[in-house]
Structures are given as structure tokens and as C-alpha cells.
């Protein structure tokens, strides 16, 4: 009797292993087949966000350091009107991904791409328009304060989410550093 029980357990485990193996290959195969379509959709979404931050005809990728991404914003004649950078900084629960539009060394727009692992109702509020709009016109000396920003380059933190607010600010500062590097390399 014991022998039959072991055989049943082995057979069930083998079946479960085969099912998991087949599902893994099916998902990987599907991803491989649709890789180009997925990449196009991701690029279209990225361009949509970039177009909201800087109104231009085209974007061209530029090489930047680390895991960051950089793009030139070009008008119809190919003239550079600004730059966009995707940067990340650690917030309260994970990395906060931010796209910053920079023109002539100043921020012209910010969009928080991902703060989904920040605290719901607190840290995730860094994605709200009221918060990100504070960054427009600021430069690398920007500072996050808890109450009533009185200085030129100050941003008021989201209530109860100072770490998440600081992560967005750090990402924006990184974008400004990248802008300086790209601007120097193109001279």
C-alpha cells in the first residue's frame, strides 16, 4: 500500500512539473512572438508622455549614464528644443521612475511614470498634477520642504510622503545633471 502511495505522489508531482514547464515555455514563446509589438506599444506610450511635456515633432534617443534614458526633443527642422530624461530614485517602498523635460538648464515639466509600490493614499500622491507642477522652472538647487515653500527652488512635499517626494526630487536633479552632461558633449 505504501508503494502505491509513493507512485501516485511521484506521478502527480511529475504531471505538475510538466504542466509548469509547458506554461513557462508558452508564456516565453508568446512574449517572443509579440516582442516587436510590445516594444512599439511601449515606445508609443513613452512618446505620448514626452509630447505632453514638450510639444515637438520628433524625439531622438541620446546616450546617458547608468540605467537612465535620454531623448532630444526636435522640431520639424531637426532643431533641438529640449531634452527628456527618465531617471529613478528610491522612495519609501521602491524606485520611483520620473520623466523630466529640461530646456536651457531648467525643468519645463515632470511626469511620475511609476510610483506604484509607494504607499497608497500617501506616497502614490507624488503622481498628482499639483505636486509635479511645482517643478516647472526649477534648476539643480531644488529643495523639498515640508511646509509652505518660500524659496525660489523649493517644492512642497506631499503630506505624509516625504521619502517619496524626495525620490521624485532626486530623480529630477539627476535629470538636470544628465542635461549638463549631454549639453557639454554636444558642443
C-alpha positions as CSV (number, residue, x, y, z in Angstrom):
1,X,0.0,0.0,0.0
2,X,2.8,2.4,0.8
3,X,4.4,1.7,-2.5
4,X,1.3,2.6,-4.4
5,X,1.0,5.9,-2.5
6,X,4.6,6.8,-3.4
7,X,3.9,6.1,-7.0
8,X,0.8,8.3,-7.0
9,X,2.7,11.1,-5.4
10,X,5.6,10.8,-7.9
11,X,3.1,10.7,-10.8
12,X,1.2,13.8,-9.6
13,X,4.5,15.7,-9.0
14,X,5.7,14.8,-12.5
15,X,2.4,15.9,-14.0
16,X,2.6,19.2,-12.1
17,X,6.2,19.7,-13.2
18,X,5.3,19.1,-16.9
19,X,2.3,21.5,-16.7
20,X,4.5,24.2,-15.2
21,X,7.2,23.6,-17.8
22,X,4.7,23.8,-20.7
23,X,3.1,27.0,-19.3
24,X,6.5,28.6,-18.8
25,X,7.5,27.9,-22.5
26,X,4.1,29.1,-23.7
27,X,4.4,32.4,-21.9
28,X,8.0,32.9,-23.1
29,X,7.1,31.9,-26.6
30,X,4.2,34.4,-26.7
31,X,6.4,37.1,-25.4
32,X,9.0,36.3,-28.0
33,X,6.4,36.3,-30.8
34,X,4.9,39.7,-29.7
35,X,8.2,41.3,-28.7
36,X,8.2,43.9,-31.5
37,X,4.6,44.8,-31.0
38,X,5.1,45.2,-27.2
39,X,8.2,47.4,-27.9
40,X,6.2,49.5,-30.3
41,X,3.4,50.0,-27.8
42,X,5.9,50.9,-25.0
43,X,7.6,53.4,-27.4
44,X,4.2,54.9,-28.4
45,X,3.3,55.3,-24.7
46,X,6.7,56.9,-23.9
47,X,6.3,59.3,-26.9
48,X,2.8,60.2,-25.6
49,X,4.2,61.3,-22.2
50,X,7.1,63.1,-23.8
51,X,4.7,65.0,-26.2
52,X,2.8,66.2,-23.2
53,X,5.9,67.6,-21.5
54,X,7.4,69.2,-24.6
55,X,5.4,69.9,-27.7
56,X,7.6,68.9,-30.6
57,X,7.5,66.9,-33.8
58,X,10.1,64.1,-33.0
59,X,12.3,62.6,-30.4
60,X,15.7,61.1,-30.8
61,X,17.4,58.9,-28.1
62,X,20.7,60.1,-26.7
63,X,23.2,58.1,-24.7
64,X,23.2,58.8,-21.0
65,X,24.9,57.2,-18.0
66,X,23.6,54.2,-16.0
67,X,20.1,52.8,-16.4
68,X,18.8,56.3,-17.2
69,X,17.2,57.1,-20.6
70,X,17.6,60.4,-22.5
71,X,15.9,61.9,-25.6
72,X,16.3,65.0,-27.7
73,X,13.1,66.9,-28.4
74,X,13.3,68.0,-32.1
75,X,11.1,70.4,-34.1
76,X,10.2,69.7,-37.7
77,X,13.5,71.1,-39.0
78,X,15.6,68.9,-36.6
79,X,16.5,71.7,-34.2
80,X,16.8,70.6,-30.6
81,X,14.2,72.3,-28.4
82,X,14.9,70.5,-25.2
83,X,15.7,67.1,-23.6
84,X,13.7,64.5,-21.7
85,X,15.3,62.1,-19.2
86,X,13.9,59.1,-17.5
87,X,15.5,58.6,-14.1
88,X,14.8,56.7,-10.9
89,X,15.4,57.2,-7.2
90,X,14.4,55.0,-4.2
91,X,11.3,56.3,-2.4
92,X,9.6,54.6,0.6
93,X,8.8,51.2,-0.9
94,X,10.8,51.0,-4.2
95,X,12.2,53.0,-7.1
96,X,10.1,55.9,-8.3
97,X,10.5,56.4,-12.0
98,X,10.3,60.0,-13.3
99,X,10.4,61.6,-16.8
100,X,11.8,65.2,-16.7
101,X,11.7,67.7,-19.5
102,X,14.7,70.1,-19.5
103,X,15.2,73.2,-21.6
104,X,18.1,75.6,-21.1
105,X,19.0,74.1,-17.8
106,X,15.6,74.4,-16.2
107,X,12.8,72.0,-15.7
108,X,9.8,72.6,-18.1
109,X,7.7,69.6,-17.0
110,X,7.7,66.4,-14.9
111,X,5.7,63.2,-15.1
112,X,6.0,60.4,-12.5
113,X,5.9,57.3,-14.6
114,X,5.8,54.7,-11.8
115,X,5.2,55.1,-8.1
116,X,3.0,52.0,-7.8
117,X,5.0,50.5,-4.9
118,X,4.8,53.6,-2.8
119,X,2.2,53.7,0.0
120,X,-1.4,54.0,-1.5
121,X,-3.0,57.3,-0.5
122,X,0.3,58.8,0.6
123,X,3.4,58.1,-1.5
124,X,1.5,57.5,-4.6
125,X,0.2,61.1,-4.4
126,X,3.5,62.2,-5.9
127,X,1.9,61.3,-9.3
128,X,-0.7,64.1,-8.8
129,X,-0.6,67.2,-11.0
130,X,-0.5,69.6,-8.0
131,X,2.8,68.0,-6.9
132,X,4.6,67.6,-10.2
133,X,3.7,71.0,-11.5
134,X,5.8,72.6,-8.7
135,X,9.0,71.5,-10.5
136,X,8.4,73.7,-13.6
137,X,11.0,76.4,-13.9
138,X,13.3,75.0,-11.2
139,X,17.0,74.2,-11.5
140,X,19.5,71.8,-9.9
141,X,19.4,73.6,-6.5
142,X,15.8,72.5,-5.9
143,X,14.9,71.5,-2.4
144,X,11.9,69.7,-0.9
145,X,10.3,71.3,2.2
146,X,7.5,70.1,4.4
147,X,5.6,73.4,4.7
148,X,5.0,76.4,2.5
149,X,7.9,76.7,0.2
150,X,9.3,80.3,0.5
151,X,12.4,80.0,-1.6
152,X,12.8,80.1,-5.3
153,X,13.8,76.5,-5.9
154,X,11.6,74.9,-3.2
155,X,8.9,72.2,-3.7
156,X,6.4,71.3,-1.0
157,X,6.5,67.6,-0.1
158,X,3.3,65.6,-0.3
159,X,1.9,65.3,3.2
160,X,3.0,62.1,4.8
161,X,5.2,61.2,1.9
162,X,8.5,63.0,2.4
163,X,10.6,60.0,1.2
164,X,8.5,59.6,-2.0
165,X,8.7,63.4,-2.6
166,X,12.4,63.3,-2.1
167,X,12.7,60.4,-4.6
168,X,10.9,62.5,-7.2
169,X,13.2,65.5,-6.4
170,X,16.3,63.3,-6.6
171,X,15.2,62.0,-10.0
172,X,14.6,65.5,-11.3
173,X,18.0,66.6,-10.0
174,X,19.6,63.6,-11.8
175,X,17.9,64.7,-15.0
176,X,19.4,68.1,-14.6
177,X,22.9,66.6,-14.1
178,X,22.3,64.4,-17.3
179,X,21.2,67.6,-19.2
180,X,24.5,69.3,-18.3
181,X,26.5,66.2,-19.4
182,X,24.6,65.9,-22.7
183,X,24.8,69.7,-23.4
184,X,28.6,69.6,-22.8
185,X,29.1,66.6,-25.1
186,X,27.1,68.2,-28.0
187,X,29.2,71.4,-28.0
